[in-house]
Amino acid sequence: MRAYHGTRLTDPDIASAALVAFKPAVPVTVEGAAFAFVGFGLGAAAIRAVLMLLHLLRRRRRLI
């Protein structure tokens, strides 16, 4: 079934039962979203720190 058939194939009983039984594949809570945001920020900062360190080491070798 394709998504464009969604407007043509409607049944209120099935739709309401599906909505009641629906559980998202990745349940996101406020706490989970906060942990993901903080983890993303810390990971990005760690990658940036490693890249800056490599850049400084490379630059230092050129000056010597």
PDB file of N, CA, C and O in Angstrom:
ATOM      1  N   MET A   1       0.844  -1.180   0.000  1.00  0.00           N
ATOM      2  CA  MET A   1       0.000   0.000   0.000  1.00  0.00           C
ATOM      3  C   MET A   1       0.889   1.242   0.000  1.00  0.00           C
ATOM      4  O   MET A   1       1.862   1.318   0.749  1.00  0.00           O
ATOM      5  N   ARG A   2       0.562   2.166  -0.805  1.00  0.00           N
ATOM      6  CA  ARG A   2       1.316   3.409  -0.910  1.00  0.00           C
ATOM      7  C   ARG A   2       0.646   4.505  -0.089  1.00  0.00           C
ATOM      8  O   ARG A   2      -0.543   4.431   0.221  1.00  0.00           O
ATOM      9  N   ALA A   3       1.422   5.508   0.253  1.00  0.00           N
ATOM     10  CA  ALA A   3       0.911   6.606   1.078  1.00  0.00           C
ATOM     11  C   ALA A   3      -0.173   7.400   0.364  1.00  0.00           C
ATOM     12  O   ALA A   3      -1.051   7.964   1.017  1.00  0.00           O
ATOM     13  N   TYR A   4      -0.130   7.456  -0.959  1.00  0.00           N
ATOM     14  CA  TYR A   4      -1.141   8.245  -1.666  1.00  0.00           C
ATOM     15  C   TYR A   4      -2.513   7.586  -1.635  1.00  0.00           C
ATOM     16  O   TYR A   4      -3.492   8.215  -2.034  1.00  0.00           O
ATOM     17  N   HIS A   5      -2.619   6.345  -1.178  1.00  0.00           N
ATOM     18  CA  HIS A   5      -3.924   5.696  -1.018  1.00  0.00           C
ATOM     19  C   HIS A   5      -4.559   6.054   0.320  1.00  0.00           C
ATOM     20  O   HIS A   5      -5.702   5.675   0.573  1.00  0.00           O
ATOM     21  N   GLY A   6      -3.856   6.765   1.171  1.00  0.00           N
ATOM     22  CA  GLY A   6      -4.350   7.081   2.504  1.00  0.00           C
ATOM     23  C   GLY A   6      -5.640   7.874   2.528  1.00  0.00           C
ATOM     24  O   GLY A   6      -6.453   7.690   3.434  1.00  0.00           O
ATOM     25  N   THR A   7      -5.847   8.737   1.576  1.00  0.00           N
ATOM     26  CA  THR A   7      -7.075   9.538   1.564  1.00  0.00           C
ATOM     27  C   THR A   7      -8.257   8.728   1.046  1.00  0.00           C
ATOM     28  O   THR A   7      -9.405   9.051   1.349  1.00  0.00           O
ATOM     29  N   ARG A   8      -7.997   7.704   0.285  1.00  0.00           N
ATOM     30  CA  ARG A   8      -9.074   6.912  -0.297  1.00  0.00           C
ATOM     31  C   ARG A   8      -9.491   5.763   0.609  1.00  0.00           C
ATOM     32  O   ARG A   8     -10.668   5.407   0.649  1.00  0.00           O
ATOM     33  N   LEU A   9      -8.552   5.180   1.333  1.00  0.00           N
ATOM     34  CA  LEU A   9      -8.819   4.024   2.181  1.00  0.00           C
ATOM     35  C   LEU A   9      -8.954   4.471   3.632  1.00  0.00           C
ATOM     36  O   LEU A   9      -7.996   4.410   4.403  1.00  0.00           O
ATOM     37  N   THR A  10     -10.143   4.916   3.992  1.00  0.00           N
ATOM     38  CA  THR A  10     -10.370   5.394   5.361  1.00  0.00           C
ATOM     39  C   THR A  10     -11.463   4.562   6.023  1.00  0.00           C
ATOM     40  O   THR A  10     -12.502   4.293   5.420  1.00  0.00           O
ATOM     41  N   ASP A  11     -11.224   4.167   7.240  1.00  0.00           N
ATOM     42  CA  ASP A  11     -12.201   3.453   8.061  1.00  0.00           C
ATOM     43  C   ASP A  11     -12.010   3.954   9.491  1.00  0.00           C
ATOM     44  O   ASP A  11     -10.986   3.665  10.109  1.00  0.00           O
ATOM     45  N   PRO A  12     -12.975   4.699  10.026  1.00  0.00           N
ATOM     46  CA  PRO A  12     -12.801   5.301  11.349  1.00  0.00           C
ATOM     47  C   PRO A  12     -12.533   4.287  12.461  1.00  0.00           C
ATOM     48  O   PRO A  12     -11.754   4.572  13.370  1.00  0.00           O
ATOM     49  N   ASP A  13     -13.157   3.117  12.407  1.00  0.00           N
ATOM     50  CA  ASP A  13     -12.948   2.117  13.459  1.00  0.00           C
ATOM     51  C   ASP A  13     -11.511   1.603  13.455  1.00  0.00           C
ATOM     52  O   ASP A  13     -10.876   1.497  14.504  1.00  0.00           O
ATOM     53  N   ILE A  14     -11.015   1.289  12.276  1.00  0.00           N
ATOM     54  CA  ILE A  14      -9.645   0.796  12.170  1.00  0.00           C
ATOM     55  C   ILE A  14      -8.653   1.893  12.545  1.00  0.00           C
ATOM     56  O   ILE A  14      -7.664   1.629  13.228  1.00  0.00           O
ATOM     57  N   ALA A  15      -8.911   3.117  12.103  1.00  0.00           N
ATOM     58  CA  ALA A  15      -8.009   4.226  12.404  1.00  0.00           C
ATOM     59  C   ALA A  15      -7.942   4.499  13.902  1.00  0.00           C
ATOM     60  O   ALA A  15      -6.854   4.720  14.433  1.00  0.00           O
ATOM     61  N   SER A  16      -9.070   4.489  14.590  1.00  0.00           N
ATOM     62  CA  SER A  16      -9.057   4.752  16.033  1.00  0.00           C
ATOM     63  C   SER A  16      -8.393   3.605  16.787  1.00  0.00           C
ATOM     64  O   SER A  16      -7.682   3.849  17.763  1.00  0.00           O
ATOM     65  N   ALA A  17      -8.606   2.363  16.361  1.00  0.00           N
ATOM     66  CA  ALA A  17      -7.955   1.230  17.018  1.00  0.00           C
ATOM     67  C   ALA A  17      -6.443   1.274  16.793  1.00  0.00           C
ATOM     68  O   ALA A  17      -5.668   0.966  17.698  1.00  0.00           O
ATOM     69  N   ALA A  18      -6.031   1.654  15.599  1.00  0.00           N
ATOM     70  CA  ALA A  18      -4.595   1.756  15.304  1.00  0.00           C
ATOM     71  C   ALA A  18      -3.963   2.872  16.126  1.00  0.00           C
ATOM     72  O   ALA A  18      -2.833   2.725  16.591  1.00  0.00           O
ATOM     73  N   LEU A  19      -4.659   3.972  16.311  1.00  0.00           N
ATOM     74  CA  LEU A  19      -4.131   5.090  17.098  1.00  0.00           C
ATOM     75  C   LEU A  19      -3.979   4.708  18.567  1.00  0.00           C
ATOM     76  O   LEU A  19      -3.012   5.108  19.216  1.00  0.00           O
ATOM     77  N   VAL A  20      -4.924   3.941  19.090  1.00  0.00           N
ATOM     78  CA  VAL A  20      -4.841   3.496  20.482  1.00  0.00           C
ATOM     79  C   VAL A  20      -3.677   2.527  20.668  1.00  0.00           C
ATOM     80  O   VAL A  20      -2.975   2.592  21.677  1.00  0.00           O
ATOM     81  N   ALA A  21      -3.465   1.632  19.709  1.00  0.00           N
ATOM     82  CA  ALA A  21      -2.421   0.607  19.824  1.00  0.00           C
ATOM     83  C   ALA A  21      -1.046   1.110  19.409  1.00  0.00           C
ATOM     84  O   ALA A  21      -0.056   0.404  19.602  1.00  0.00           O
ATOM     85  N   PHE A  22      -0.957   2.297  18.850  1.00  0.00           N
ATOM     86  CA  PHE A  22       0.321   2.800  18.318  1.00  0.00           C
ATOM     87  C   PHE A  22       1.314   3.063  19.439  1.00  0.00           C
ATOM     88  O   PHE A  22       0.995   3.712  20.436  1.00  0.00           O
ATOM     89  N   LYS A  23       2.525   2.546  19.254  1.00  0.00           N
ATOM     90  CA  LYS A  23       3.655   2.846  20.141  1.00  0.00           C
ATOM     91  C   LYS A  23       4.820   3.202  19.235  1.00  0.00           C
ATOM     92  O   LYS A  23       5.176   2.413  18.359  1.00  0.00           O
ATOM     93  N   PRO A  24       5.425   4.374  19.421  1.00  0.00           N
ATOM     94  CA  PRO A  24       6.527   4.768  18.543  1.00  0.00           C
ATOM     95  C   PRO A  24       7.720   3.826  18.694  1.00  0.00           C
ATOM     96  O   PRO A  24       7.944   3.253  19.760  1.00  0.00           O
ATOM     97  N   ALA A  25       8.472   3.680  17.623  1.00  0.00           N
ATOM     98  CA  ALA A  25       9.643   2.796  17.633  1.00  0.00           C
ATOM     99  C   ALA A  25      10.706   3.317  18.594  1.00  0.00           C
ATOM    100  O   ALA A  25      11.404   2.532  19.234  1.00  0.00           O
ATOM    101  N   VAL A  26      10.830   4.628  18.696  1.00  0.00           N
ATOM    102  CA  VAL A  26      11.798   5.237  19.606  1.00  0.00           C
ATOM    103  C   VAL A  26      11.022   6.160  20.540  1.00  0.00           C
ATOM    104  O   VAL A  26      10.753   7.311  20.196  1.00  0.00           O
ATOM    105  N   PRO A  27      10.663   5.659  21.714  1.00  0.00           N
ATOM    106  CA  PRO A  27       9.909   6.516  22.629  1.00  0.00           C
ATOM    107  C   PRO A  27      10.804   7.634  23.174  1.00  0.00           C
ATOM    108  O   PRO A  27      11.833   7.370  23.797  1.00  0.00           O
ATOM    109  N   VAL A  28      10.406   8.862  22.936  1.00  0.00           N
ATOM    110  CA  VAL A  28      11.210  10.008  23.350  1.00  0.00           C
ATOM    111  C   VAL A  28      10.476  10.740  24.473  1.00  0.00           C
ATOM    112  O   VAL A  28       9.332  11.169  24.327  1.00  0.00           O
ATOM    113  N   THR A  29      11.168  10.862  25.580  1.00  0.00           N
ATOM    114  CA  THR A  29      10.652  11.647  26.695  1.00  0.00           C
ATOM    115  C   THR A  29      11.470  12.932  26.762  1.00  0.00           C
ATOM    116  O   THR A  29      12.447  13.094  26.031  1.00  0.00           O
ATOM    117  N   VAL A  30      11.075  13.820  27.622  1.00  0.00           N
ATOM    118  CA  VAL A  30      11.818  15.066  27.792  1.00  0.00           C
ATOM    119  C   VAL A  30      13.222  14.759  28.309  1.00  0.00           C
ATOM    120  O   VAL A  30      14.202  15.360  27.870  1.00  0.00           O
ATOM    121  N   GLU A  31      13.305  13.819  29.245  1.00  0.00           N
ATOM    122  CA  GLU A  31      14.609  13.456  29.787  1.00  0.00           C
ATOM    123  C   GLU A  31      15.490  12.822  28.701  1.00  0.00           C
ATOM    124  O   GLU A  31      16.678  13.127  28.601  1.00  0.00           O
ATOM    125  N   GLY A  32      14.900  11.943  27.895  1.00  0.00           N
ATOM    126  CA  GLY A  32      15.663  11.310  26.826  1.00  0.00           C
ATOM    127  C   GLY A  32      16.158  12.310  25.804  1.00  0.00           C
ATOM    128  O   GLY A  32      17.291  12.210  25.333  1.00  0.00           O
ATOM    129  N   ALA A  33      15.319  13.274  25.456  1.00  0.00           N
ATOM    130  CA  ALA A  33      15.730  14.309  24.510  1.00  0.00           C
ATOM    131  C   ALA A  33      16.842  15.174  25.101  1.00  0.00           C
ATOM    132  O   ALA A  33      17.763  15.575  24.389  1.00  0.00           O
ATOM    133  N   ALA A  34      16.758  15.463  26.402  1.00  0.00           N
ATOM    134  CA  ALA A  34      17.800  16.260  27.053  1.00  0.00           C
ATOM    135  C   ALA A  34      19.125  15.507  27.056  1.00  0.00           C
ATOM    136  O   ALA A  34      20.169  16.092  26.767  1.00  0.00           O
ATOM    137  N   PHE A  35      19.095  14.212  27.381  1.00  0.00           N
ATOM    138  CA  PHE A  35      20.317  13.409  27.360  1.00  0.00           C
ATOM    139  C   PHE A  35      20.901  13.349  25.953  1.00  0.00           C
ATOM    140  O   PHE A  35      22.117  13.435  25.785  1.00  0.00           O
ATOM    141  N   ALA A  36      20.053  13.202  24.946  1.00  0.00           N
ATOM    142  CA  ALA A  36      20.535  13.155  23.564  1.00  0.00           C
ATOM    143  C   ALA A  36      21.186  14.478  23.174  1.00  0.00           C
ATOM    144  O   ALA A  36      22.232  14.486  22.525  1.00  0.00           O
ATOM    145  N   PHE A  37      20.582  15.583  23.562  1.00  0.00           N
ATOM    146  CA  PHE A  37      21.117  16.902  23.245  1.00  0.00           C
ATOM    147  C   PHE A  37      22.472  17.117  23.917  1.00  0.00           C
ATOM    148  O   PHE A  37      23.418  17.591  23.287  1.00  0.00           O
ATOM    149  N   VAL A  38      22.557  16.771  25.187  1.00  0.00           N
ATOM    150  CA  VAL A  38      23.815  16.931  25.917  1.00  0.00           C
ATOM    151  C   VAL A  38      24.884  16.006  25.348  1.00  0.00           C
ATOM    152  O   VAL A  38      26.034  16.414  25.187  1.00  0.00           O
ATOM    153  N   GLY A  39      24.518  14.773  25.046  1.00  0.00           N
ATOM    154  CA  GLY A  39      25.471  13.830  24.465  1.00  0.00           C
ATOM    155  C   GLY A  39      25.978  14.279  23.115  1.00  0.00           C
ATOM    156  O   GLY A  39      27.162  14.134  22.813  1.00  0.00           O
ATOM    157  N   PHE A  40      25.092  14.822  22.302  1.00  0.00           N
ATOM    158  CA  PHE A  40      25.504  15.343  21.004  1.00  0.00           C
ATOM    159  C   PHE A  40      26.482  16.497  21.184  1.00  0.00           C
ATOM    160  O   PHE A  40      27.493  16.568  20.485  1.00  0.00           O
ATOM    161  N   GLY A  41      26.192  17.393  22.105  1.00  0.00           N
ATOM    162  CA  GLY A  41      27.074  18.536  22.351  1.00  0.00           C
ATOM    163  C   GLY A  41      28.437  18.105  22.862  1.00  0.00           C
ATOM    164  O   GLY A  41      29.461  18.617  22.411  1.00  0.00           O
ATOM    165  N   LEU A  42      28.457  17.157  23.812  1.00  0.00           N
ATOM    166  CA  LEU A  42      29.733  16.676  24.342  1.00  0.00           C
ATOM    167  C   LEU A  42      30.530  15.929  23.277  1.00  0.00           C
ATOM    168  O   LEU A  42      31.752  16.067  23.207  1.00  0.00           O
ATOM    169  N   GLY A  43      29.854  15.146  22.457  1.00  0.00           N
ATOM    170  CA  GLY A  43      30.541  14.434  21.381  1.00  0.00           C
ATOM    171  C   GLY A  43      31.135  15.389  20.362  1.00  0.00           C
ATOM    172  O   GLY A  43      32.262  15.196  19.907  1.00  0.00           O
ATOM    173  N   ALA A  44      30.379  16.420  20.003  1.00  0.00           N
ATOM    174  CA  ALA A  44      30.884  17.413  19.059  1.00  0.00           C
ATOM    175  C   ALA A  44      32.073  18.170  19.648  1.00  0.00           C
ATOM    176  O   ALA A  44      33.037  18.466  18.941  1.00  0.00           O
ATOM    177  N   ALA A  45      32.003  18.480  20.937  1.00  0.00           N
ATOM    178  CA  ALA A  45      33.118  19.179  21.591  1.00  0.00           C
ATOM    179  C   ALA A  45      34.362  18.299  21.643  1.00  0.00           C
ATOM    180  O   ALA A  45      35.474  18.793  21.454  1.00  0.00           O
ATOM    181  N   ALA A  46      34.190  17.006  21.896  1.00  0.00           N
ATOM    182  CA  ALA A  46      35.329  16.092  21.949  1.00  0.00           C
ATOM    183  C   ALA A  46      35.983  15.955  20.582  1.00  0.00           C
ATOM    184  O   ALA A  46      37.209  15.959  20.471  1.00  0.00           O
ATOM    185  N   ILE A  47      35.168  15.836  19.551  1.00  0.00           N
ATOM    186  CA  ILE A  47      35.720  15.734  18.196  1.00  0.00           C
ATOM    187  C   ILE A  47      36.462  17.014  17.831  1.00  0.00           C
ATOM    188  O   ILE A  47      37.542  16.965  17.242  1.00  0.00           O
ATOM    189  N   ARG A  48      35.888  18.149  18.178  1.00  0.00           N
ATOM    190  CA  ARG A  48      36.547  19.427  17.879  1.00  0.00           C
ATOM    191  C   ARG A  48      37.872  19.550  18.628  1.00  0.00           C
ATOM    192  O   ARG A  48      38.856  20.038  18.072  1.00  0.00           O
ATOM    193  N   ALA A  49      37.899  19.108  19.891  1.00  0.00           N
ATOM    194  CA  ALA A  49      39.133  19.184  20.670  1.00  0.00           C
ATOM    195  C   ALA A  49      40.223  18.309  20.059  1.00  0.00           C
ATOM    196  O   ALA A  49      41.379  18.726  19.982  1.00  0.00           O
ATOM    197  N   VAL A  50      39.872  17.113  19.629  1.00  0.00           N
ATOM    198  CA  VAL A  50      40.858  16.224  19.007  1.00  0.00           C
ATOM    199  C   VAL A  50      41.368  16.824  17.703  1.00  0.00           C
ATOM    200  O   VAL A  50      42.569  16.790  17.434  1.00  0.00           O
ATOM    201  N   LEU A  51      40.480  17.364  16.905  1.00  0.00           N
ATOM    202  CA  LEU A  51      40.902  17.972  15.639  1.00  0.00           C
ATOM    203  C   LEU A  51      41.790  19.194  15.871  1.00  0.00           C
ATOM    204  O   LEU A  51      42.754  19.404  15.135  1.00  0.00           O
ATOM    205  N   MET A  52      41.474  19.997  16.883  1.00  0.00           N
ATOM    206  CA  MET A  52      42.317  21.159  17.193  1.00  0.00           C
ATOM    207  C   MET A  52      43.694  20.720  17.665  1.00  0.00           C
ATOM    208  O   MET A  52      44.702  21.324  17.299  1.00  0.00           O
ATOM    209  N   LEU A  53      43.740  19.664  18.480  1.00  0.00           N
ATOM    210  CA  LEU A  53      45.016  19.143  18.952  1.00  0.00           C
ATOM    211  C   LEU A  53      45.858  18.643  17.779  1.00  0.00           C
ATOM    212  O   LEU A  53      47.053  18.928  17.703  1.00  0.00           O
ATOM    213  N   LEU A  54      45.242  17.910  16.881  1.00  0.00           N
ATOM    214  CA  LEU A  54      45.973  17.435  15.706  1.00  0.00           C
ATOM    215  C   LEU A  54      46.457  18.600  14.847  1.00  0.00           C
ATOM    216  O   LEU A  54      47.568  18.563  14.317  1.00  0.00           O
ATOM    217  N   HIS A  55      45.645  19.608  14.712  1.00  0.00           N
ATOM    218  CA  HIS A  55      46.018  20.784  13.929  1.00  0.00           C
ATOM    219  C   HIS A  55      47.213  21.504  14.572  1.00  0.00           C
ATOM    220  O   HIS A  55      48.145  21.911  13.879  1.00  0.00           O
ATOM    221  N   LEU A  56      47.176  21.655  15.887  1.00  0.00           N
ATOM    222  CA  LEU A  56      48.281  22.318  16.578  1.00  0.00           C
ATOM    223  C   LEU A  56      49.577  21.510  16.477  1.00  0.00           C
ATOM    224  O   LEU A  56      50.650  22.082  16.284  1.00  0.00           O
ATOM    225  N   LEU A  57      49.482  20.196  16.605  1.00  0.00           N
ATOM    226  CA  LEU A  57      50.669  19.359  16.477  1.00  0.00           C
ATOM    227  C   LEU A  57      51.252  19.436  15.071  1.00  0.00           C
ATOM    228  O   LEU A  57      52.470  19.483  14.892  1.00  0.00           O
ATOM    229  N   ARG A  58      50.388  19.449  14.099  1.00  0.00           N
ATOM    230  CA  ARG A  58      50.837  19.534  12.702  1.00  0.00           C
ATOM    231  C   ARG A  58      51.478  20.899  12.414  1.00  0.00           C
ATOM    232  O   ARG A  58      52.485  20.994  11.713  1.00  0.00           O
ATOM    233  N   ARG A  59      50.878  21.929  12.964  1.00  0.00           N
ATOM    234  CA  ARG A  59      51.393  23.285  12.769  1.00  0.00           C
ATOM    235  C   ARG A  59      52.749  23.442  13.464  1.00  0.00           C
ATOM    236  O   ARG A  59      53.645  24.114  12.953  1.00  0.00           O
ATOM    237  N   ARG A  60      52.886  22.818  14.627  1.00  0.00           N
ATOM    238  CA  ARG A  60      54.123  22.911  15.395  1.00  0.00           C
ATOM    239  C   ARG A  60      55.262  22.253  14.643  1.00  0.00           C
ATOM    240  O   ARG A  60      56.385  22.757  14.667  1.00  0.00           O
ATOM    241  N   ARG A  61      55.000  21.131  13.972  1.00  0.00           N
ATOM    242  CA  ARG A  61      56.032  20.450  13.202  1.00  0.00           C
ATOM    243  C   ARG A  61      56.511  21.290  12.024  1.00  0.00           C
ATOM    244  O   ARG A  61      57.684  21.234  11.653  1.00  0.00           O
ATOM    245  N   ARG A  62      55.617  22.058  11.447  1.00  0.00           N
ATOM    246  CA  ARG A  62      55.994  22.913  10.319  1.00  0.00           C
ATOM    247  C   ARG A  62      56.923  24.042  10.758  1.00  0.00           C
ATOM    248  O   ARG A  62      57.819  24.442  10.014  1.00  0.00           O
ATOM    249  N   LEU A  63      56.705  24.551  11.965  1.00  0.00           N
ATOM    250  CA  LEU A  63      57.506  25.679  12.443  1.00  0.00           C
ATOM    251  C   LEU A  63      58.922  25.258  12.815  1.00  0.00           C
ATOM    252  O   LEU A  63      59.840  26.077  12.766  1.00  0.00           O
ATOM    253  N   ILE A  64      59.112  24.019  13.178  1.00  0.00           N
ATOM    254  CA  ILE A  64      60.436  23.558  13.617  1.00  0.00           C
ATOM    255  C   ILE A  64      61.349  23.299  12.468  1.00  0.00           C
ATOM    256  O   ILE A  64      62.498  22.905  12.669  1.00  0.00           O
TER     257      ILE A  64
END
